[in-house]
Structure formats: C-alpha cells, structure tokens
Amino acid sequence: MLSDAQWSELEPLIEACRPKAKTPPQDLRRTLSAILWRHQNGAKWRAIPKDLCPWWRAAQIFIRWSRAGVWERLLSLVQERGVQLGMVFFDGTNVRAHQKAAGAAKRGDLQPSETLVKLLADHVAAMALRRA
C-alpha cells in the first residue's frame, strides 16, 4: 500500500516519534500499510489481508502507539514539516453510523488516535493518486 516514495517521506518521521523498544517492530512498513488499509476500508482487524502482516501485530502496534501518543506526534510532525501527502474530501452523505453511535466515548477509548490514523491514511491515499 505504501509506495517507495511515500515510505521514504514517512519513515524518518515515524522513527522520530515511535517508542523505542528492546526489539524493534518487524517489517514496520508492512505493518503500517496494514493499519492504514484497515482504517481506509473500515474493516475489522481480522480482515487485514495476510500479505500485509498478521492482523494481531497491526492491532497491537496500533493500540500501543495510541496509548503512547505516537499518532498525535506523527500527525504534528507531518504538519510541521509541510509534508505534502495530499488532500481528500469526504462526503458525509455516504457515511452510515451504527444505531448505538450516538453515545459518549467509553473509558480507555482510542477514538482520537483512530481518527488521526484515518486522516493520515487519507493523506497517503491522496498522495498515491497525485503521483499516479
């Protein structure tokens, strides 16, 4: 999903804000592609194609990074450095919400981070369209 050009722009920003662990994540590019794929398609974690990465790894990285504030730092870095990832306009008439979607956020909800990942995924998709 992430082209070589997109990855070359995003990789230094990701490395600057991701948490450093004893063992670095395996194949971070494919894992990020899986996370972006999931948020672009609105699918469940288990629906991630096996050729991207195991679904549980993508979910685990997403949740850990959400709790650590990595997505917020990544978005601010992208905006600060003026990385041109593109712009996507989203028509709200095609969005359907679940009947229980009107309630308040639950404790420990990852909603802000998930929204940022969706925004980042839209920017990456628009960049791919612009380069094509």
ABEGO torsion letter per residue (X at the ends): XBBAAAAAAAAAAAAAABBBBABBBBGAAAAAAAAAAAAAAGBBAAABBAAABBAAAAAAAAAAAAAAGAAAAAAAAAAAAGBBAEBBBBBAAABBBBAAAABBBBBGBAAAAAAAAAAAAAAAAAAAAAAX
